[in-house]
C-alpha cells in the first residue's frame, strides 16, 4: 500500500487535513511525529478518569502509557472484569499484525489490591491535536466551537469506525458536541473523501480471528481510530536503510493513525460447532454499528470475502464461517437496509447469554479529575512494559 507522507504543520483546509490524516496509509514525517508526542504530553493529564461503563471506571496513567479499569462494587462486575482480561489476552495473542490490540497487563483482585479489582493494560493514545481541531471546525456547530475547543475532555478523542451507519446529512448535529467516541460514519467519510474500504479487511479479518482462532463471540467489541503505538527498529530493518551515513531511526516512518480493537468485558467463549452460529449472529447485530451491512454491497462483498478467507485458515471453520455469513445475509432481508444511528439491544435469542440491556449505544459518562491512588501509580510504574 502506497504511503502518504504528512506534515501536520501544513495549513491546508480542515477537510483536506482530515482526508489526508484519517487513513491507514498515511505516515508522519519526523518533525510531525515529534510535535504529536509533544502535544500528547501537554494535552493529557498525568492521572485522569477518562471513562465509565456498566462494568468499570477507567483511569488514565498517560505518563506510563497505561489505563486502569476499576471494577464496580458488585461481585458480578469483578467477574466481568476477569472475563475481559482473559478474553483480552486470548484475542491479543491471536490477532498478530491484523489490527492493533492494546497490550494486556495484569489483573489484581480485591484481596491483592484494596477495595476494588483492577485491570491494567496499554493505553490507546488519542488522535492528534490538529485532527481534533479539524474535526471541531468541520462537524461542530459554529456556536459551540469555542466551548468544544476549550473542553479538555475532547483531548481524549478516538474515532469509532461505523461502517454500518449512513446518515442523510454528515454536518447535522443534535445535542452536546463531543470528540470522545466520535462517530466516523459512512456519510462523514464520504464528506471528507476518506475511502471506507481501507477499514473493511482489517475489521473482517479481526472478526474471523476472534471467532475461529480465539474462539470468542466478539460481543460488544469496539473498532476505533487512534494514534499508533510507538514503533521500534529491528536489526532486519537496517537492510533497507542507507549504511553510508547516520540517520534518525526513532519512529522510522510512523503511521499517522492506527486501527484499534478493544473492550472485551462482554465477550463470551464459543465452540466450533453449529450451535454457536446463532450466538455469533446475535453478537453481530447487537453490537454498535461497526460492521458493514449487506445493503452496502461493495463494502459487504469485500468484508465477506476477507472474513471467509481468514476463517479458512483455522481448520474446520470454513463451513461454520459460511453458515454465519449466510445467516447474516438472510437476517438482513428483514432489517433496515442501513441504520441511521446506534442500535438498541434486541430481544435475546433463547440460547444466548446476553450482556446487560443498554439503551442506545454504550452508555459512557465522563469526568475529569485527579486520581489520588499512590498504590495504582506504583503498580503502573512497575507493571507491564511499553515494548
N, C-alpha and C positions, 0 to 999 in steps of 0.2 A: 504494500500500500504506500503510495507516494506521500511524503511528508510535506506539511505546510509550516514553514518557519514563521513564528510570531514574535513581534516586538510590541510589548504591552504599552510602550510609550507612544506608539503610533496614534495620531489624532484623527483616525477615521471616524465615521458616524457610529452611533451606538449599535444600530442594527448590523452594520458591517463588522464591528468588533465582535459581536456575539456570533455572527455567522462563521467567522474565522476561528474563534476560540472554542466554541462548544462542538467540537468534532474530534473524533478519536485519532485522526491522522495529523493533528496539529502538534508542533513541538515548540518549545521556548528557546530563544537564544540565551546565552549565558547571563547577560545583563538582566534580562527579564526574569529569569529564574531566581537570581539574587533578590530582585525587587519584590517578587511574590513572597519569598520567605521573610523578608523584612516586614512586609505588610502583615503577614500572619502573626509575627511576633508582637506587632503593635496592636492588632485588632482583637486578639484572643486573650482574655484574662488568664492568669495562671491557674485559677481554680473556679469553676462556674457550674451551676446547674443548667444543663442545656436541653433537657427533655424529661418528659414524664408520660408513661404509658400505663396500661392496666396492670402490668407485671412489676414494673420497677421505675425508679427515678434514675436519671442518667446525669453523671457529673463528668466534666472535662478536666483533665490534667494535662494541658497542652504543652507544658514545658518538658514533659517526658513522652509526649505523643500517645497518651493512653486515655481511655474512658473507663469509668466505673459505673456499673449498674448495681443499684442498691434495691434488693427485693422489698416489696411492701410487707407490712407486718401481718401477714397471713401465711399459715403453713403452706397453703396451696401455691402461693406465689414463689416461695422458696423452691418448691419442686419444679415449678415452671421455669425458674431461672436456671436450675440444674439441667433441665431439658434443653434450654437454649445453649448452654455450654457444651453439652455432649453433641448436639446436632452441629454446632459451630465447628467443633474440632473435626468431625467427620466430613463436613462439606468443604472446609478449608483444605484438608488433605486430598480431597477428590478433585477439586476444580483446576488444579495445576495452573496453567497460564491463560485459561479461557477468559477469566474475569478476575478483577481484584476482590479479594475477601479479606476483611480485617484479620490480622494475626491474633488468634486467641491466646489469652494469657493464662489465667488461673481462676478457680472458684474457691471461695472461702466461706465456710459455714458460719452460722451464728456463734457456735461454740468456739470457732477458731479466730473470730474477729471481735465482735462487740454485740450489739443488739440486732444486727442485720446480717443476712447472707449477701455477699457481693460477688460480682463477676467483672474481671478486668480484661480488657482487650485493646488492640490498636485503635487509635482514633482516626476517623476519616476526616482529613482536613477539608475545610470548606472551599468553595470556588473563590478565585482571587478577587481582590477589591475592585479591580477595573471591570470585571464581569458583573459584580453585584451592582456597581454604579450604572452600568449599561442596562441591566435588567430593570432597575428602578426607572430610569429615564424612558425606557421603551414601554413598559407594561403598567406602571403605577399611574393612577390618575394624577394630573398635574397639581391639583390642590393638596395632595397628600405626599408629594415627593420630598419636600423638605423634612417632614416628620419621619419618613421612611429612611432617609439618608442619616438622620441623627439617631435612629433606634439601634442600639448596639446589638440587639437580638438578631438583627438582619445580617450581622457578621457571620453567623452560623448558617451559611447558605449551601444546601445541597439541592440538586435539581432532580426531581422524580421523573423517570423516563416513562411517560404514559403513552404507549403505542396503541392503546385501546380507547383513547378519548379524542374526539374531534368536535370542537365547539364551533358555532357559527361565526363568532367574532373573537379573534385572538386578543383584541385590545379591550374588550369589555370586561370590567371587573366590578364585583359587588362585595361589600363587607370590607373589613380592615385588610390592608395590603401587608403581606409578609413574605420574606425570602426564605424563611425556614420551611423546608419541604416544598419548595417552589415546583409547581406543576408544569413540566415541559411537555405539553400535549402536541398532537399532530398539527393542529392549526397554528400553534406558536412556532413549531419547527418550520412549517411552510412559510410563515410570515418572515422568519429570519433567513430563509434559504438554507436550512440545515437538512441534510439527507437523512431521514429516519432509518433507511436501510442499514446504515452502519451499526445500529444498535441491535438489529434483529438476530444476527447469527450468534453473537456472544450471549444474548438472552436465551435463545433456543438451546444452545449447547449447554449452558449452565443448568437449565431446567432438566435436560436429559441426564446430566451428571447427577443432579440431586435425586432424580427418580431411580436410575438404574445402576449407578455406581455407589452413591452414598445411601441408597435405599431409604429416601425420605420423601414425604409428600409435598414439600415446598409450601406448606400453608403459611400465608401472611408474610412471605419474604419480601424484601424491597430491592429495587434496582435504581440506582441514582448516579448522577454525575457529580464528582467531587474532584479535588486536587489529587494528583498521583502521589503515591508514597515515594520517599527519596530513593533514587536509584544508585546502584554502586557499579563498580568495574570488576571484571574478572580478567584473569591472565589471557583468556582467549580473545577478549575484546581488543587487545593490543595488536592483533593480527591485521586489523582494519585501520589502525592509526599510523600516522607518519612517524617512522622511527628515527628520522633525521633531526628532530628538534623537540624542544619542550612544548607541551601544550596542556591546556586545562582539562582535567579528567573529572572534575566534580560535576555531578548532574549532567553527564555527557548526553546531549540531545534529549533533555527531559520532556515528557509529554506535557501538553498544556492541561489536559483533563484526563480522568480515568473513569471507567465504568465500574461501579462497586455493587456487590451483593452482600446484604447483611440482614439482621433481625430474624433470629431463628427460634424465638421462645414459643411459638405456636406449632413448630414443625413436628410432625409425627413420623414414626417408623412405618415401613411397609415391607411386604414380602413380594418376591417375584411370582405372583400368581394372579389369576384372572380377577379374583375378588378385590384386588387393590384398585382396579380401574375406576370404580365409582368414587372412591376417596380422592384419587388424583384429579378427576374431573370436577368434583366439588371444590377442591382447593383452587383450581384454575379459575373458575367462575367467581369465586367469593373473595379472591384477593383484590387489592386495588388494581387499577386497570393498566398494568404494565404490559401485558402480552397483547400482540395484535389480534384482531378478531377476523374470522373467516370472511367477513364482508369487505375487508381491505385486502382484496385478492392478491395484489403483488407482494405486500408485506407478509400476508399469511402463507402464501406459497413458499416464500423464502424461509420463513420460520419453520414450517412443516418439514421442508427438505433438510434443513440443518438439524432439527430435532431428531428426525428418523435416522439420519446418517450417524450422528453421535451415539444414539441409542444402540445401533447395530454393533458397536464395539464391545458391548457388555453381554457377551454370551447369548443367553436365550431371551434377551429383552426385545428382540425385533418384533415378534408377534404382539407382545403387550404394548409396545410403543405405538404400533399401528392401530391397535384397538383404542388406545387413549385418544389419538388424533381423530379417528372415525367418530368416537362419541362426542368430542368437542364439535365437530362439523355437524353432526346430527342435532345436537342441542341448539346450535346457533340458528337453526331454521325457525325456532320458536322464540327467539330472543330479539331484542332491538338490534338492528344491524351495526350500530355504532353508539356507544354510550356518550352522553353529554356531560357526565360528571362521575365522581367516585360512587361505587355501588354500596348497597346495603347488603348485609348478610342474608342470604335466602334461607328458606326452610331447609333443615338439615336432613340429609339422606339418613334413613333409619340405621344404617350400618356404619355411619361415620361419626366419630367423636369430634365434635365441633369446638372451636375456641369460643370464648365468651362473646356474646352478641354485642355488636357495635352498631352505633348509629353513624351512617355516613362513612367517611374514610377514618383511618386510625385517629382516635381522639387523643391528641397530644397537647398538653398545656405547658407553657414555657415560662421561666422566670430567671432573672439574672441576679445572683447574689454570691457572696464569698462563702465557700465551704470550709469550715474550720475542723478538719479531720487530720490531726497530725499522724494518726496511725495509717490512714489511707495514703497520705503523702509518702510516708515511709515505705509502704508496700509498693507504691507506684515507682519510686526511685530504685527499688531493689528487686523489681519483678521482671517481667519479660523484657528482652532486649528489643531494640528497634530494627535490628537486622533481619 
